[in-house]
Amino acid sequence: MLNSRQLDFLDEMKKNLGVVEISLKNSGIERDEYLEWKEKDFVFQEELDNINSIALDYVENKLYQEIRDGNIQAISFYLKTKGKGRGYI
C-alpha cells in the first residue's frame, strides 16, 4: 500500500506529465527517497508506469492534432519515426 508521501508525489507526477524533477520539488521529496521507492515498491513502480503511459498518450494526441492541422514538421517527424519501413528517413 502506498503511503501519503508517495500519493502526494504521484499526484504531482500526474499534474506534470511525468516530469520527475518538478514533481520532486513540488512535493518536497528527495531524489534518493524517490529512487528507493522506485526500486523497492512494485505498486509505486506500477503507478509510475501508468502515469508515463498517460503522458505519452497525451503527447501523441498533440502530435496527431498538429498533423491534422497540416503542420509539415509534425508530418515529417511522424514519417521519419513511423514510416522508416516505407523509406522515410
C-alpha positions in Angstrom: 0.0 0.0 0.0 1.2 3.5 -0.9 1.9 6.0 1.9 0.7 9.6 1.9 4.1 10.9 0.7 4.1 8.6 -2.3 0.5 9.5 -3.1 1.4 13.2 -3.0 4.3 12.6 -5.3 2.2 10.6 -7.7 -0.4 13.4 -7.8 2.4 15.8 -8.7 3.6 13.4 -11.4 0.2 13.4 -12.9 0.0 17.2 -12.9 3.5 17.4 -14.5 3.0 14.7 -17.1 5.6 12.5 -15.5 8.4 15.1 -15.2 10.3 13.8 -12.1 12.4 16.9 -11.2 9.4 19.3 -11.0 7.3 16.7 -9.2 10.1 16.1 -6.6 10.4 19.8 -6.0 6.7 20.4 -5.7 6.1 17.5 -3.3 9.2 18.0 -1.2 10.5 14.6 -1.9 14.3 13.9 -2.1 15.5 12.1 -5.2 17.1 9.4 -3.1 13.8 8.6 -1.5 12.0 8.5 -4.9 14.7 6.2 -6.2 14.3 3.9 -3.3 10.5 3.7 -3.8 11.0 3.1 -7.5 13.5 0.3 -6.8 11.7 -1.5 -3.9 8.0 -0.8 -4.2 6.3 -2.7 -7.0 2.9 -0.8 -6.6 4.7 2.6 -6.7 6.6 1.5 -9.9 3.3 0.3 -11.5 1.7 3.7 -10.8 4.7 5.5 -12.3 4.4 3.3 -15.4 0.7 4.2 -15.7 1.4 7.9 -15.4 4.2 7.7 -18.0 1.8 5.9 -20.3 -0.9 8.6 -19.9 1.7 11.3 -20.5 2.8 9.5 -23.7 -0.8 9.2 -24.9 -1.3 12.9 -24.2 1.7 14.0 -26.2 0.9 11.6 -29.1 -2.5 13.1 -29.2 -0.9 16.6 -29.5 1.3 15.3 -32.4 -1.8 13.9 -34.2 -3.6 17.3 -33.7 -0.6 19.0 -35.4 -0.6 16.5 -38.2 -4.4 17.0 -38.8 -3.7 20.8 -38.8 -1.2 20.3 -41.6 2.0 21.0 -39.6 4.7 19.9 -42.0 7.3 19.5 -39.2 4.9 17.2 -37.3 4.1 15.2 -40.5 7.9 14.9 -41.3 8.6 13.8 -37.7 5.9 11.2 -37.8 7.1 9.8 -41.2 10.7 9.7 -40.0 9.8 7.8 -36.9 6.9 5.6 -38.0 7.5 5.5 -41.8 11.0 4.1 -41.9 9.7 0.8 -43.3 8.4 2.7 -46.3 11.7 4.5 -46.9 11.2 7.8 -44.9 14.4 8.8 -43.2 
